Amino acid sequence: MGVVAQNVPVATLTEMRQLKQSSGRAWQRAVVGQTPFRSWLQERGSLTARLKKHYPAFSVELLAQAWRKPHVDEQAMLRLHAMSRAWVREVMLRGNGQPRVFAHSVIARQDLRGPWCRLRAIGRVPLGAALFANPKVTRGPLQFRKLYAQHPLHQAVCRYHPQLQQHPLWARRSLFRLHHHLLLVTEVFLPACVDHPHD
Ligand SMILES: C=C(O[C@@H]1C=C(C(=O)O)C=C[C@H]1O)C(=O)O
């Protein structure tokens, strides 16, 4: 660990590369066993569509959207170097008023152009409506991970639902691609999501 002025320790490039690689492997290694969330984790269709099917009162609660430095385990997926910023959108998908899925979407500045130039302004319109309506959008493999309290996305969920602090949360992520544009979507499933474990 190196040290810069003001004695603020910073990770060396090697340490950051190692952290990025280990975080990436953690998403690929996780195996979804017999969890009640299995059906939701492996859903290849739109979560928005599936939630709307179960809950007449579906809504998207916009929690945050800003230019941020992506998490270390997102930079490699989006081909970003360590210091670049990306547009981050965080929402809670609600069914009948209950929080069901926390979604965290990240898109690099250079990918917010062309067909995705308006993604910053969609507000409470579900991102899935834009993605699944365009047949030219492809989706990469789903990756899974059980998040514990020290993971940034677990901490993001607990900012709004602190009662989940001690609960591990299942999450999945995948890359959506349109031409050469990339969008990384991570979805964290809250306990209320298993009211309908199977379709
Ligand atoms: C990708 C989808 O869009 C959903 C809605 C999102 C949003 O509005 O930000 C983000 C991720 C998804 O949970 C989907 O419906 O599957």
The ligand as a Gaussian input file, in Angstrom:
#p B3LYP/6-31G(d) Opt

LIG

0 1
 C      -33.599000      -4.258000     -17.086000
 C      -34.797000      -4.061000     -16.579000
 O      -35.145000      -2.827000     -16.061000
 C      -35.433000      -2.798000     -14.674000
 C      -35.619000      -1.388000     -14.320000
 C      -34.514000      -0.628000     -14.023000
 C      -34.633000       0.884000     -13.915000
 O      -35.742000       1.423000     -14.132000
 O      -33.591000       1.521000     -13.612000
 C      -33.261000      -1.222000     -13.822000
 C      -33.135000      -2.597000     -13.854000
 C      -34.276000      -3.489000     -13.979000
 O      -34.630000      -4.056000     -12.765000
 C      -35.847000      -5.109000     -16.501000
 O      -37.049000      -4.750000     -16.433000
 O      -35.466000      -6.301000     -16.517000

